[in-house]
Structure formats: structure tokens, C-alpha cells
Amino acid sequence: MPTLIINESGSNKSSTHRCTEEQITLGRLKNNTIQLPAVGVSRQHAKILYEGENFFIVDLDSGNGTFLNGARLSPNERNLLQPGDNITIDNYQIKFHAGDAPFEHEFYDEVTESDILEVKLLKKVLNAIDRETVPNIEVLNGASEGKKFVLADEISEIVIGRDPECDFPINEHVISRKHVKIMRRWGGIAIRDLESKNGTFLNNRRIVEEYLHDGDRIALGTIVLMFRNPQEINLANIEDIKPKNVPARVALDEIPGAEEGSEEPQEENAYDQENEEGDEGDDIQTDEGGSAVERWEELEREALGQSYPELPKGATGIKSLTPIEIGMIGLGALVLIFAIITIVNLINS
């Protein structure tokens, strides 16, 4: 069904009315289908009629008149409404729309100052977001401190130097007229020294041409630039994460008090002391009277989820042999010796 979009001049508010009735009245009184509460609007100002497949507007001999697309209507005459027609009653602008969607682009003919301000603010926010997601170079010191150049996708290369015609001019006497060039390559973004007088240093190392990475510092004489590339993930800055509960194997000679060949290792070991290297893992303490080697074995079993039955105190873990078993072992040894002697005699004969 057709829709009316009603806007009052000087106000940002708008209202809509779907034309489902055969007759729609417009006026200052509340009993109208659409009330227009303004002094310049008559009590019964105008009406919209639905006949057949068409809509008509009729001025009801109003005091200030009804205007259709800027032309004043004759009182009590039917005027055919077309999609997009503008009806003006005093300070009210009424748009006649033939479809159900009341907020299509064609209705926003009037742009208010607040609309313009919102668009400008939105553009600034989008530009700020875009600038934070593309590579850029910023001056860290000197008279141009804070000056930044954004390497947009459409920029293939730039020249940095003292010459005002450079893409990124930096007016410092220690910088050559054309000092360095920044270029996009297949492998990333590269920097090349243009035979400058004071040279180009990348992270305190003089270079001729190198690839740039996020966080690199570029020194042009005494002027330092910072290269930022939010699109790059610097894996070198990611520290190795060590499991907290799995002890690493260490050589026996690295454990204090656990010398090789010592029958009674010292009770004090590396884990009785505070970890001086600042390891993030929890501190490990040895049991009273336990050696470092025993503690390592116990920790390894816990980490691997293994459990071994504890031996009685003083037990060696080797099963004692009975006299019969000892006799059988001796008999087997004798049979083996006899067999070896027989084989040797056969070979010599």
C-alpha cells in the first residue's frame, strides 16, 4: 500500500502513515486521520481519496492553501497523486510513496546539519580504523616528530628526503635531499639507501637494502623513524611456552650435589633453592632426605602419568634365588662348557 512520509521543517523527527483508508483527512484538529498541529494549518485542511487504483488529493478550501510539488491547488478539486509527489501544508512536507517501504533513498531530499555531522564523524572513524590496519612510518624525534606517512595499498613506492618534492619530506639538515626509498615487493616492504651522505641504519646496522618488519627503527642521520606494519605477525616476539608440570631432562653434572659415582648424593639440590633465572613455573621442593636424581625420577613418573610400586626399604628390586634354582643354573653352565669342548675337538680332528 502507498505510504505518506511526514516531516516538519526545523525538526529531525518524521512519521509515516500507510494509506489503507479510502479517505484520509489532514488538519489541525485531533479528529483528523493525520493531525498537523500548527497555527497555519486549517481545522480540516485537505483530504486524500482512494478511488479505483488511484489516489487523489483535495484541498478543503484551506486558509493557507495546499501545494502539490510547489503549485497551489484549487479548492475542492481532485488532483492525481504520483509516486514521489511532495505535498506542502504550512511547514509540513508530505512525501507520497507508492510502495510499502517508507524509508527509501528518494525520501531523503532534505539533509540536515546533524546528518552532515554524522557522516563526517563516520568518515573520520573509518579513516582512523583504516590507518591502523595498514603499514605506516612515523618520525620519532626532531622538528618533524609525530609526522606519519601511511603506506596505502595503492602506493608502490615512496621517497623520503629533505627535498620538499619527496613523497615524505623531512626538513632536517642531516637528511639528504633524497635519502631512502620504501618499496613494495613480493616478499614484503623493503627499504633502499639512495647513496645518502650520512647513510641509512636499520636497527643500529648500516644497510643498503633490506626488508622491513614491524617495529623496525630506521635512522637517517640522527633522525629516527619507526616502521609499523599491523598486517605482519612477528613470530620472533612470541616466547616459547613451557609446560609447568613437565620437568626438563638435565645432565647429572648440572645438578648440584649429584656427582657421578657418588654413593650418597647430597640432600641439597637445585630445587631446594629459589629459581634465580626467573622461570615462570612453580617452585619445586625435594622431599626431606631425598636426592636430586630420585626427585627427578619421581617428577618424570608424575608427569608421564606412570606409577611404579614402591619397594620395601632396603630392597634392591632383584628376586632372591632358591638353592634349587642356583643348582639348575650351575648345571646349565656345565652342559654349555661341555658342548663347547666337544665342538672344538671335532674341529681339530
C-alpha positions in Angstrom: 0.0 0.0 0.0 1.1 3.6 -0.6 2.8 5.4 2.3 2.9 9.0 3.4 6.2 10.3 4.9 5.5 13.4 7.0 8.3 15.8 8.0 8.1 19.1 9.8 10.5 21.9 8.9 13.0 22.6 11.6 12.5 19.2 13.2 14.5 16.0 12.7 11.5 13.8 13.5 9.4 12.2 10.8 6.4 10.0 10.8 4.8 7.6 8.4 1.2 6.7 7.6 0.1 3.8 5.4 -2.8 4.6 3.1 -5.2 1.8 4.0 -8.3 4.0 4.3 -10.5 5.2 1.4 -10.3 8.7 2.7 -7.5 10.3 4.7 -8.1 13.8 6.3 -5.4 16.2 7.2 -5.8 19.1 9.6 -5.2 20.8 12.9 -7.9 19.0 14.9 -7.4 15.7 16.6 -10.3 14.0 14.8 -8.4 14.1 11.5 -6.7 10.9 10.2 -3.4 12.8 10.2 -3.2 15.7 12.7 -0.9 18.6 11.8 -0.9 20.7 14.9 0.3 24.1 13.6 -1.3 27.5 13.6 -1.1 27.8 9.8 -3.0 24.6 9.2 -6.8 24.7 8.9 -9.0 22.6 11.1 -10.0 20.5 8.1 -7.2 21.4 5.6 -7.1 18.7 2.9 -8.0 15.1 2.2 -6.6 12.1 0.2 -9.1 9.9 -1.6 -8.6 6.3 -2.8 -10.7 5.6 -5.9 -10.1 2.5 -8.0 -6.4 2.1 -8.3 -5.5 5.8 -7.9 -5.1 8.3 -5.1 -6.2 11.9 -5.3 -5.6 14.9 -3.0 -8.2 17.6 -2.5 -7.8 21.0 -0.8 -10.7 21.7 1.5 -10.8 25.5 0.9 -8.0 25.9 3.5 -6.8 29.3 4.6 -3.2 29.0 3.6 -3.7 26.5 0.8 -2.3 23.1 -0.1 0.7 22.8 -2.5 1.5 19.9 -4.8 5.1 19.9 -6.0 5.2 23.6 -5.3 1.9 24.5 -7.1 -1.1 25.7 -5.1 -4.2 23.6 -5.6 -7.6 24.9 -6.4 -10.1 24.3 -3.6 -12.3 21.2 -3.8 -10.6 19.9 -6.9 -9.2 16.3 -7.2 -5.6 16.1 -8.1 -4.0 12.7 -9.1 -1.0 11.7 -6.9 2.0 10.2 -8.4 4.8 8.3 -6.7 7.4 10.8 -5.3 4.9 13.7 -5.2 5.5 16.4 -2.5 2.6 17.8 -0.6 3.2 21.0 1.4 0.8 22.2 4.1 2.1 25.1 6.1 5.5 24.0 7.4 4.8 20.3 6.8 6.4 18.3 3.9 4.5 15.1 3.0 6.0 12.7 0.5 3.7 10.3 -1.3 5.3 6.9 -1.8 3.7 4.2 -3.9 5.3 1.2 -2.1 5.4 -0.3 1.4 9.0 0.7 2.2 8.8 4.1 3.7 12.5 4.8 4.1 13.9 4.5 0.6 16.6 6.9 -0.6 14.2 9.1 -2.5 12.6 10.4 0.6 15.8 12.0 2.0 15.7 15.1 -0.1 16.3 17.3 2.9 19.7 16.8 4.5 20.0 18.4 8.0 23.2 19.7 9.6 23.1 16.8 12.1 23.1 14.3 9.1 26.2 16.0 7.6 27.9 16.0 11.0 27.2 12.2 11.5 28.6 11.4 8.0 31.8 13.4 8.6 32.3 11.7 12.0 31.7 8.3 10.5 34.3 9.0 7.8 36.8 10.1 10.4 36.3 6.9 12.4 36.6 4.7 9.3 39.7 6.5 8.2 41.2 6.1 11.6 40.4 2.4 11.6 41.9 2.0 8.1 45.1 3.9 9.1 45.6 1.4 12.0 45.4 -1.6 9.7 48.0 -0.5 7.0 51.8 -0.1 7.2 53.0 3.4 8.2 56.2 5.3 9.1 56.4 7.8 11.9 59.1 10.3 12.8 60.2 9.8 16.5 62.4 12.9 17.0 63.4 16.2 15.6 61.3 19.1 14.4 59.0 16.7 12.5 58.4 14.5 15.5 55.0 12.7 15.2 54.8 13.2 11.4 53.4 10.0 9.9 53.1 8.6 6.4 50.6 5.8 5.7 51.6 3.3 3.0 48.2 2.7 1.4 47.7 -0.3 -0.8 47.7 1.8 -4.0 51.2 3.2 -3.1 54.0 1.1 -4.7 57.0 3.2 -3.5 57.9 6.4 -1.8 61.0 8.5 -1.5 62.0 10.1 1.9 64.3 13.0 2.0 64.9 16.7 2.7 63.6 17.8 -0.7 60.0 19.2 -0.5 59.1 17.3 -3.6 59.8 13.9 -1.9 56.8 11.8 -1.1 57.6 12.0 2.6 59.7 15.2 3.1 61.5 15.7 6.4 63.2 19.0 6.7 66.4 18.1 8.6 69.9 19.1 7.6 71.3 15.6 8.5 69.0 14.0 5.9 70.0 14.0 2.2 67.7 15.5 -0.4 66.7 12.0 -1.5 67.8 9.8 1.3 65.9 6.4 1.1 63.2 4.7 -0.9 60.5 2.5 0.5 59.2 -0.1 -2.0 56.6 -2.8 -2.1 58.0 -6.2 -3.1 56.5 -9.7 -3.4 58.3 -10.6 -0.2 57.1 -7.6 1.7 58.1 -3.9 2.1 61.8 -3.1 1.5 64.0 -0.1 2.2 66.9 1.1 0.0 69.5 3.7 0.7 69.8 6.3 -2.1 73.6 6.8 -1.6 72.9 9.3 1.2 75.7 11.2 2.8 75.1 10.1 6.4 73.8 6.6 5.5 70.8 4.6 6.5 70.8 2.5 9.6 68.2 -0.2 10.3 68.1 -1.2 14.0 71.6 0.3 14.5 73.1 -1.5 11.5 74.1 0.3 8.3 72.3 -1.1 5.3 72.0 -0.6 1.6 68.8 -2.6 1.0 66.8 -4.7 3.5 63.2 -5.9 4.1 61.3 -4.0 6.8 59.4 -5.7 9.7 57.0 -4.4 12.3 58.8 -2.4 15.0 62.0 -1.7 12.9 63.8 1.6 13.7 65.2 3.5 10.7 67.9 6.1 11.5 68.5 8.8 8.8 71.5 10.6 10.3 70.2 11.5 13.8 66.5 11.3 12.8 64.8 8.1 13.8 61.7 6.7 12.1 59.5 3.8 13.3 58.1 1.3 10.9 54.8 -0.2 11.8 53.0 -3.0 9.9 49.9 -4.2 11.8 49.4 -6.8 9.0 52.6 -8.6 10.0 52.8 -11.1 12.8 56.3 -11.0 14.3 56.9 -14.6 15.4 60.2 -13.6 16.9 58.4 -11.7 19.7 56.4 -14.8 20.7 58.0 -16.5 23.7 58.1 -20.3 23.9 55.5 -21.5 26.3 56.8 -24.3 28.6 54.6 -26.8 30.3 54.5 -26.1 34.0 54.3 -29.6 35.4 56.7 -31.5 33.0 60.3 -31.2 34.2 63.0 -31.0 31.5 65.8 -33.5 31.5 69.2 -32.2 32.7 72.6 -33.7 32.7 73.6 -35.2 36.0 76.6 -32.9 36.3 74.2 -29.9 36.2 72.5 -30.8 39.4 74.5 -29.6 42.5 75.3 -32.3 44.9 74.7 -35.2 42.5 78.2 -36.1 41.3 78.7 -39.2 39.1 79.8 -42.2 41.1 78.8 -40.7 44.4 77.1 -43.3 46.6 75.4 -40.8 48.8 74.3 -37.7 46.9 73.9 -34.5 48.9 70.5 -33.7 50.1 70.7 -30.1 48.9 70.0 -29.7 45.2 69.0 -27.2 42.6 65.3 -27.2 43.5 65.9 -26.5 47.2 66.9 -23.1 46.2 64.9 -20.2 44.7 64.9 -20.2 40.9 67.3 -17.4 40.1 66.6 -17.5 36.4 63.0 -16.3 36.8 61.3 -19.4 35.4 57.6 -18.9 35.3 56.9 -22.5 36.5 56.1 -23.2 40.1 59.0 -23.7 42.5 59.9 -27.4 43.1 60.9 -28.7 46.5 62.6 -32.1 47.2 61.4 -34.4 49.9 63.4 -34.5 53.1 66.3 -36.9 52.7 65.7 -37.5 49.0 68.5 -36.9 46.4 68.1 -34.8 43.3 68.2 -37.8 41.0 65.4 -39.6 42.9 63.4 -36.4 42.8 63.8 -36.1 39.0 62.7 -39.7 38.5 59.7 -39.1 40.7 58.7 -36.0 38.8 59.1 -37.7 35.5 56.8 -40.5 36.6 54.2 -38.0 37.8 54.4 -36.0 34.5 54.0 -39.1 32.3 51.2 -40.4 34.4 53.2 -43.6 35.3 53.1 -45.2 38.7 55.5 -47.8 40.0 55.1 -49.9 43.1 57.3 -48.8 45.9 59.9 -51.4 47.1 60.3 -52.1 50.8 63.0 -50.2 52.5 66.4 -51.8 51.9 65.2 -53.9 49.0 67.3 -54.0 45.8 64.5 -54.9 43.4 66.2 -58.3 42.4 64.4 -61.5 43.5 66.3 -63.9 45.8 67.2 -67.3 44.2 66.5 -70.6 45.9 69.2 -73.4 46.2 67.4 -75.4 43.5 67.4 -72.5 41.1 71.1 -71.9 41.8 71.8 -75.6 41.1 69.9 -75.6 37.8 71.9 -72.5 36.7 75.2 -74.3 37.5 74.2 -77.5 35.7 73.3 -75.5 32.6 76.7 -73.8 32.7 78.4 -77.2 32.8 76.4 -78.5 29.9 77.3 -75.4 27.9 81.0 -75.8 28.6 80.9 -79.5 27.7 79.3 -78.7 24.4 81.9 -76.0 23.6 84.7 -78.5 24.3 83.1 -81.2 22.1 82.8 -78.7 19.2 86.4 -77.7 19.4 87.6 -81.3 19.4 85.6 -82.1 16.3 87.0 -79.1 14.5 90.7 -80.1 15.4 90.3 -83.8 14.4 
